[in-house]
Amino acid sequence: MKNLLIVILLVIISGCAATLSPDAQKVVIHTQLSSVLSECEKLGNVTGVYISSGGQSEIAREQSINNLRDQAYKKYHADTVALANIDVIDNGFISVKYVAQGLAFKCN
């Protein structure tokens, strides 16, 4: 019985973790535009959205960034994103929407 409880808790915890696709793992996030990116090719704007049903705000924030990385790779095959901002839109009791916005680059 104790082992079953441990397995159930591990499943619940892993379900709450922010996920990242293998391709998106290749995309590096910069929290600002910097001289490091001056040698990179600017590809375009990208957006990552995640809707949370409440709680776990840090995980929801991370997931919106992960979705941003995923979109940058899918749309441009980018390897870098400069994160511009994250908007948090509270929809009342129903959900909270996290919208990460950034600029995709090809640096390598």
HELIX and SHEET records of a PDB file:
HELIX    1   1 LYS A    2  CYS A   16  1                                  15    
HELIX    2   2 ALA A   24  LYS A   26  5                                   3    
HELIX    3   3 SER A   35  GLU A   39  5                                   5    
HELIX    4   4 SER A   57  TYR A   76  1                                  20    
SHEET    1   A 4 VAL A  28  HIS A  30  0                                        
SHEET    2   A 4 THR A  80  ASP A  90  1                                        
SHEET    3   A 4 VAL A  96  LYS A 106 -1                                        
SHEET    4   A 4 GLU A  41  SER A  52 -1                                        
END                                                                             
